Amino acid sequence: MRQEGAAPAGVMLLSGVLATQWLNPLPPRWMCLVLMAVAGGAMLRGGRVRLLAWCLLGMAWASLRGGSAMDARLPRELEGQDIQLSGQLIDLPKVGPDSAGFLLRVDGASVAGTPLDLHGRVRVNWYNGAPPLRACSRWQLTVRAKRPRGLLNPGGGDAERSALERGVVASGYVRDAAEQAASWCIDSARERISRGIAERIAVPRDTAFVQALAVGDTRGFSNRDWDVARANGISHLIAISGFHVGVAASFGVWLARLLYLCLPTLALRLPRPQLEAGVALLLAAVYSALAGFGLATVRSLLMIAVVAWARCLRRQPAGLQSLALALVVVLVFDPLCVLSAGFWLSFAGVAFLMLCLVVRARGLRGFLHELTMAQLAMSLALLPLTLWFFGQASLVGGLANLVAVPFVSLVIVPCTLMGVLLLGLCPPAATPVLWCAGKLVHLQWWLLDLMAGWPGAHWYLPDVRLVPVVLAMIGATWLLMPRGVPARWLGGLLFLPLLFPPRNLPLHGGFQLWMLDVGQGLSVLVRTRHHALLYDAGARYPSEFDLGEAAVLPSMRALGLGRLDLLVASHADNDHAGGIPAVAAAYPDAERRSGEPERLPLPMAACAEGQSWQWDGVTVQVLRVGARTESGNDRSCVILVEGVGGRALLTGDISSRVEPAVVASLPPGPPLVLTVPHHGSRSSSSAAFIAATDPVLALFSAGWRNRFRHPHPLVVERYEKAGVAWLNTATAGAIQVDVPPDGPPRVVARWRQRQSRYWRE
C-alpha cells in the first residue's frame, strides 16, 4: 500500500472494523472468509472499488477476531464449577490486606481430570490468607470460575467489553493451590525495579507516581489519588503512556546524534537517518516492555515503527498519511483495540493537532505558542470523546496539562529513567536520582491537589449519546481550523446538542424508578419532576471497591441528578449500606434516614413510621420500621412511593415474619411495583404477601450466579403462579420503570438488552 493512499484506506478499514462492533450476533466464520475473498478480488481491480474492499476487509477481520475471542471464553456449562488451571502470573499482582488479585496466563486446564481447551488470561482473586505472590511465578490452581461478567448501568463502565479487549477469558477465585517452579519474564524485572524505587522514596504517593512512570505500576495509587488525576485530566500521565514512549524514542534520536558527534567516521559506514530510526525504535520497545506491553504502549510502538520504517526507506513521513498508515497497522494487528478509549483519544488527538494546529512563530515564542495551542486544541477536541467514554471531563484539564505534560515528560520522566538505569548499573548512585524524582513529583502533586479543588474540576453531563458526540467532534474540527477558514465560530453551535441534552423528566404526579445493577445488593433511585430519593447504595468490599462510587454515583450523574433530597439506608447490612458514605459525600445536603442508624459509620436519623414527604404530586411515606428487638433484616425501613397513576413499595430485606405488618400498613391504591424483599430469598415473599400486595411488576436485585442462589426458584415460582411479571438485575442490568400520572407503570429500559452487543453472548 502506497503511503499516499493510506489515509482513505485507513478510514475505510476503521469504518468496517467499527461497524462490526454494533453487530449482534457476529456473522459466521464462513461468511467472514467469503467477505475477505471478495475484498481481495476487489483490491486487485483497483479504482474506487478498492475503498469498499478495505471496508469489507475491516468487517471480516474484526468479525473473525471477535468471534475467536468469544469462542476462547470459558464454556457456559462450566460456570460455577471447579477448574484446575496451570499457568504463569503476568503483570504485577495486587496484594491487599484481605485478598490478592492477579492475571494468570493459562497454558493448561482440566475439569475433574478431563483436559479442557482453555487458553488466554484468567482474572483470579485469592481470598483469606493468600501467600506472597511474585510476578512470573507459576502456579497450579483450583479455581471456581465463570465467564467475564460485569454490571450494566447508565454512565457505568462495561467490564465485558474490557475483558474482550484485553483477552480475558474467565474470572474466578482460588479454592486450592500449589506453586510450581518459577520462571523469568519481563514482569519480574518490573517488580524488582518497582521494589527498588519504593526503598528509596519515603512518601507513598510520590513512590506510586515514580513507579507508575518507571514500570507502569499503579498499585500504589489510592482512590483519592485517582480522583485528583481525573479532576486535572492527567490520568494519561499516571502510567507509561503513548506520549512517554514517544519521549523515549526522541531520546533515542538524540542519543544517536550524540554518537555521531563523538564518532564522525561512523557516518561512512551507517547512514544517520537509519541509525536514528533504529535506536529510537529500540528504546521505545524497551520502555514499552517496562510498561508490560500495555495496549496504549503497543499502539504507540507500532506507530513509531511505521515512522522508523519510512525513515529507513529514505521516505519523509508526511503527517496524516503516516498517521493513517500507523492506523492500518494497528487495526491489522488488533482490530479489537477500537473498543478502548485509549485508541480513540490517541489517534483523534494526534489527527486534530495535524489538521488544525499551524505554528507561525519561531524560537522560544514559537515553542510556547505551539505548546499552549496544542493543549487548548487537545482539551477542546477531545472533550466530546472524554464525555462519551468516561461521562465526565475536567474544565481545568487544559491548564493542568499545560503545566503537567512538559514538566512530567521533559523533567520527571528523564530523571526517573536515569534512576532506573542506575538501579541496574550502580544501585547506590540511583538513590539520589530517584530521591530527586520523588521531590519533583511531590511538587507536581502539590499543584494538582490545589487545582483539583477548583470549580469545574469535576464536570458531568447527562445522557451523552453518539450523535451529539459526532456533531461536537465536527464542531471542534471546524473551530480549530487555521485562520482564513470562514465562520469558524459556527463550529461552536455544533456543541449545543452535547452540552444541552433533552431532559426526560416525569410529569407532575408521576415518577421514575431505577433499580440499579449493583450485583448482590440493592440500590433504587426514585425521581419525581424536581426531587430524588436514593434507597440503598450497594456494597463496599474490603478491597476498597465501592459500588456507591463505582456504580451508583455514575448512574445518578448520567441521569442528570445535580441534587438528592433523601438518602435512605434501609438497614445496616453491607450489601445495602456499604456505598452510602460515598453517596453522602457527593450529596452532602441530602436528608439521611435509616432503619439502623446506630450501626452506620456516618450520622443518619432514624426512620419514623408515618413520616412522609410531598414532592411534585408524589407522596413518599415510611410505611414500617422494625423494632430494636427484631433482627437486622426485619429492621429495614420500608417505604411507599405513591403517584397518581401508580406506586412502588421498597422493602429492603424484610422476611416473611414481618410481611403481615407491612401489608396491614399498606393502604389501597393504584397499581404497585414491588422491589422483592431480600433479593428473592426463600425466607421472604410468602404467597400471602404476594396476594395482598398484588404487584403488577416484581423487581429482583441479585448478583449474577451469586453464592446465595438468589432469587430462590420457589420464590420465582410463587410470583409466576400469581401472574406477576418479574425482572432481575442479574439478567437485565439496570431497570427503568416509568410510573406516569395518566397510565399504569411500564418498563422503559432493561440496560443489558438496550446495550446488546456480541460480547454479552
Secondary structure as GFF3:
##gff-version 3
##sequence-region A 1 761
A	DSSP	three_ten_helix	3	5	.	.	.	ID=ss1
A	DSSP	alpha_helix	6	20	.	.	.	ID=ss2
A	DSSP	alpha_helix	29	45	.	.	.	ID=ss3
A	DSSP	alpha_helix	49	71	.	.	.	ID=ss4
A	DSSP	three_ten_helix	76	78	.	.	.	ID=ss5
A	DSSP	beta_strand	82	95	.	.	.	ID=ss6
A	DSSP	beta_strand	99	111	.	.	.	ID=ss7
A	DSSP	beta_strand	114	115	.	.	.	ID=ss8
A	DSSP	beta_strand	120	127	.	.	.	ID=ss9
A	DSSP	beta_strand	138	146	.	.	.	ID=ss10
A	DSSP	alpha_helix	159	166	.	.	.	ID=ss11
A	DSSP	beta_strand	168	179	.	.	.	ID=ss12
A	DSSP	alpha_helix	186	198	.	.	.	ID=ss13
A	DSSP	alpha_helix	204	215	.	.	.	ID=ss14
A	DSSP	alpha_helix	223	232	.	.	.	ID=ss15
A	DSSP	three_ten_helix	235	237	.	.	.	ID=ss16
A	DSSP	alpha_helix	242	262	.	.	.	ID=ss17
A	DSSP	three_ten_helix	264	268	.	.	.	ID=ss18
A	DSSP	alpha_helix	272	290	.	.	.	ID=ss19
A	DSSP	alpha_helix	295	312	.	.	.	ID=ss20
A	DSSP	alpha_helix	319	333	.	.	.	ID=ss21
A	DSSP	three_ten_helix	335	339	.	.	.	ID=ss22
A	DSSP	alpha_helix	341	356	.	.	.	ID=ss23
A	DSSP	alpha_helix	363	381	.	.	.	ID=ss24
A	DSSP	alpha_helix	383	390	.	.	.	ID=ss25
A	DSSP	beta_strand	392	393	.	.	.	ID=ss26
A	DSSP	alpha_helix	397	407	.	.	.	ID=ss27
A	DSSP	pi_helix	408	412	.	.	.	ID=ss28
A	DSSP	alpha_helix	413	425	.	.	.	ID=ss29
A	DSSP	alpha_helix	427	452	.	.	.	ID=ss30
A	DSSP	beta_strand	459	460	.	.	.	ID=ss31
A	DSSP	alpha_helix	466	479	.	.	.	ID=ss32
A	DSSP	three_ten_helix	488	495	.	.	.	ID=ss33
A	DSSP	alpha_helix	496	499	.	.	.	ID=ss34
A	DSSP	beta_strand	511	515	.	.	.	ID=ss35
A	DSSP	beta_strand	524	527	.	.	.	ID=ss36
A	DSSP	beta_strand	532	535	.	.	.	ID=ss37
A	DSSP	alpha_helix	547	547	.	.	.	ID=ss38
A	DSSP	pi_helix	548	552	.	.	.	ID=ss39
A	DSSP	alpha_helix	553	558	.	.	.	ID=ss40
A	DSSP	beta_strand	566	569	.	.	.	ID=ss41
A	DSSP	alpha_helix	574	577	.	.	.	ID=ss42
A	DSSP	alpha_helix	580	586	.	.	.	ID=ss43
A	DSSP	beta_strand	591	594	.	.	.	ID=ss44
A	DSSP	three_ten_helix	597	599	.	.	.	ID=ss45
A	DSSP	beta_strand	605	606	.	.	.	ID=ss46
A	DSSP	beta_strand	612	615	.	.	.	ID=ss47
A	DSSP	beta_strand	618	624	.	.	.	ID=ss48
A	DSSP	three_ten_helix	633	635	.	.	.	ID=ss49
A	DSSP	beta_strand	638	642	.	.	.	ID=ss50
A	DSSP	beta_strand	647	650	.	.	.	ID=ss51
A	DSSP	alpha_helix	659	665	.	.	.	ID=ss52
A	DSSP	beta_strand	672	675	.	.	.	ID=ss53
A	DSSP	three_ten_helix	677	680	.	.	.	ID=ss54
A	DSSP	alpha_helix	687	693	.	.	.	ID=ss55
A	DSSP	beta_strand	697	700	.	.	.	ID=ss56
A	DSSP	alpha_helix	713	721	.	.	.	ID=ss57
A	DSSP	beta_strand	725	728	.	.	.	ID=ss58
A	DSSP	alpha_helix	729	732	.	.	.	ID=ss59
A	DSSP	beta_strand	735	739	.	.	.	ID=ss60
A	DSSP	beta_strand	746	750	.	.	.	ID=ss61
A	DSSP	alpha_helix	751	754	.	.	.	ID=ss62
A	DSSP	three_ten_helix	758	760	.	.	.	ID=ss63
###
